[in-house]
Amino acid sequence: MDFGTRLSVVLLIGAGLLIRSFASLQNVQPGFEPRDMLTFELTMTGRKVQRQTDCSEPYKQLWERLERLPGASAAGGVTSLPLSQAFAWTPITVEGRTPLPGEKFLNADERLVGGHYFEAMGIPLRRGRFFNEQDDTTKPVAVIVDEYMARLLWPGQDPIGKRIHIVELKSAGPWQTVVGVVAA
């Protein structure tokens, strides 16, 4: 076999493997329901919206109006959508966990959500509960983690009621309580 023929065979095998890999990727579950979904980016700016608390009520009103639209089942918001290649690494500590030598904190990819985000995205609840109207900035902060984080931080344990500290979160209490676990 000459060089050109060998190169052609190698390229054909590579192309076949690439097509097979792409076909397999089509069957990978992304962790949310991508069908019949509408997403858009929205930013509120201006003099009237100077603090984060100024934004919460208009967003709530928007989600309520969107949920009343024909065919809509749920509406909510998130700081960055899954698969958007945006990461929001934030340092956390875990109550009762002894840090490894030289470790001051763990990094977690944090997303702020509101409304009925998990329901709108079709992200299944595995344990506990979703956020509700009682979860707001005036009370101890509730958090929802995914199954991967729960297994990593509390192997073989029920994560509901466990506490973490989001280092950058400015809140009255030092600990945030896990109230739910969603699919990874």
C-alpha positions in Angstrom: 0.0 0.0 0.0 1.4 3.4 -0.9 1.5 6.4 1.4 -1.5 8.1 -0.2 -3.7 5.0 0.2 -2.6 4.6 3.9 -3.3 8.3 4.5 -6.8 7.9 2.9 -7.6 4.9 5.1 -6.5 6.7 8.3 -8.6 9.7 7.3 -11.6 7.5 6.7 -11.2 5.8 10.0 -10.9 9.2 11.8 -14.0 10.5 10.0 -15.9 7.4 11.0 -14.9 7.8 14.6 -15.8 11.5 14.6 -19.3 10.8 13.1 -19.8 8.0 15.7 -18.8 10.3 18.6 -21.1 13.1 17.3 -24.0 10.6 17.1 -23.3 9.5 20.6 -23.3 13.1 21.9 -26.8 13.6 20.5 -28.0 11.0 23.1 -26.3 12.6 26.1 -28.7 14.1 28.6 -27.8 17.7 29.3 -29.4 17.7 32.8 -32.4 19.8 31.6 -35.2 19.5 29.1 -34.1 21.4 25.9 -37.3 20.9 23.9 -40.1 23.5 23.8 -37.9 26.0 25.7 -37.6 29.7 25.2 -34.6 31.5 26.7 -33.5 35.1 26.4 -31.0 37.4 28.0 -32.3 40.4 30.0 -30.3 43.1 31.8 -31.9 45.8 33.8 -30.0 49.0 33.9 -30.5 52.7 34.6 -30.8 55.1 37.5 -33.9 53.4 38.9 -32.1 50.0 39.1 -29.0 50.8 41.2 -29.0 48.0 43.7 -29.8 44.3 43.4 -32.9 44.7 45.6 -34.3 47.2 43.1 -34.4 44.4 40.4 -36.2 41.6 42.3 -39.7 43.0 42.0 -39.7 43.7 38.3 -38.2 40.2 37.7 -40.9 38.6 39.8 -43.6 40.5 37.9 -42.1 39.4 34.6 -42.0 35.7 35.6 -45.6 35.9 36.8 -46.7 37.5 33.5 -44.7 34.9 31.4 -46.3 32.0 33.3 -49.8 33.3 32.4 -49.0 33.1 28.7 -50.8 30.3 26.8 -48.6 27.2 26.6 -46.2 28.4 29.4 -45.8 26.0 32.3 -43.2 27.9 34.4 -40.8 30.9 34.2 -37.8 31.9 36.1 -34.3 33.3 35.8 -30.7 32.4 36.2 -27.4 34.3 36.2 -26.1 32.1 33.3 -27.8 29.3 31.5 -26.4 25.7 31.4 -23.9 25.1 28.6 -23.4 28.8 28.2 -19.7 28.4 28.9 -20.0 31.0 31.7 -18.6 29.9 35.1 -19.2 31.7 38.3 -16.6 30.1 40.6 -17.1 31.1 44.2 -15.3 30.0 47.3 -17.3 27.9 49.8 -16.6 26.1 53.1 -18.5 23.1 54.3 -19.7 22.8 57.9 -17.9 19.9 59.7 -15.5 19.2 56.8 -11.9 19.3 57.7 -10.0 21.1 54.9 -7.1 19.3 53.2 -3.6 20.6 54.1 -3.2 24.0 52.5 -6.8 24.3 51.5 -8.7 27.3 52.7 -11.9 26.7 50.7 -13.4 24.8 47.8 -14.5 26.4 44.6 -18.1 25.8 43.4 -19.8 27.0 40.3 -22.6 29.1 41.7 -25.8 30.3 39.9 -28.4 32.6 41.3 -31.9 31.5 40.4 -35.3 33.0 40.8 -39.0 32.3 40.1 -39.6 28.7 39.0 -36.3 28.3 37.2 -35.9 24.5 37.9 -39.4 23.7 36.8 -39.1 25.8 33.7 -35.8 24.1 32.7 -37.2 20.6 33.5 -34.5 20.0 36.0 -35.8 17.2 38.2 -35.8 17.5 42.0 -34.2 14.4 43.6 -34.6 15.3 47.3 -36.0 18.1 49.4 -37.7 21.0 47.8 -37.4 23.8 45.3 -37.1 27.4 46.4 -40.4 29.0 47.4 -41.8 32.4 48.4 -40.4 32.1 51.9 -36.9 32.0 50.6 -35.8 35.6 50.4 -32.9 37.9 51.5 -34.5 38.6 54.9 -34.1 34.9 56.1 -31.2 32.5 56.3 -30.2 31.7 52.8 -31.4 28.4 51.3 -29.4 26.6 48.7 -30.0 23.9 46.2 -27.1 21.6 45.1 -26.9 19.1 42.3 -26.4 15.3 42.9 -22.7 15.5 42.0 -22.0 18.2 44.6 -24.1 16.3 47.2 -22.1 13.0 46.5 -18.8 14.8 46.6 -19.4 16.8 49.8 -21.6 14.4 51.8 -20.9 10.8 50.5 -23.5 8.3 51.8 -25.4 11.1 53.7 -28.6 13.0 53.3 -27.5 16.5 52.2 -30.8 18.1 53.2 -30.1 20.3 56.2 -26.4 20.3 55.7 -24.8 23.7 55.7 -22.2 25.5 53.6 -20.7 29.0 53.7 -20.6 30.9 50.5 -17.6 33.1 51.3 -18.6 36.0 49.1 -22.2 36.1 50.2 -23.0 39.1 52.3 -25.7 37.7 54.6 -26.6 38.0 58.3 -25.7 34.4 59.1 -22.5 32.6 58.2 -24.2 29.4 57.0 -26.5 28.6 54.1 -28.7 25.5 54.4 -29.3 22.9 51.7 -33.0 22.6 51.1 -33.0 20.6 47.8 -30.9 18.4 45.5 -31.5 18.5 41.8 -30.3 16.1 39.0 -26.7 16.6 37.9 
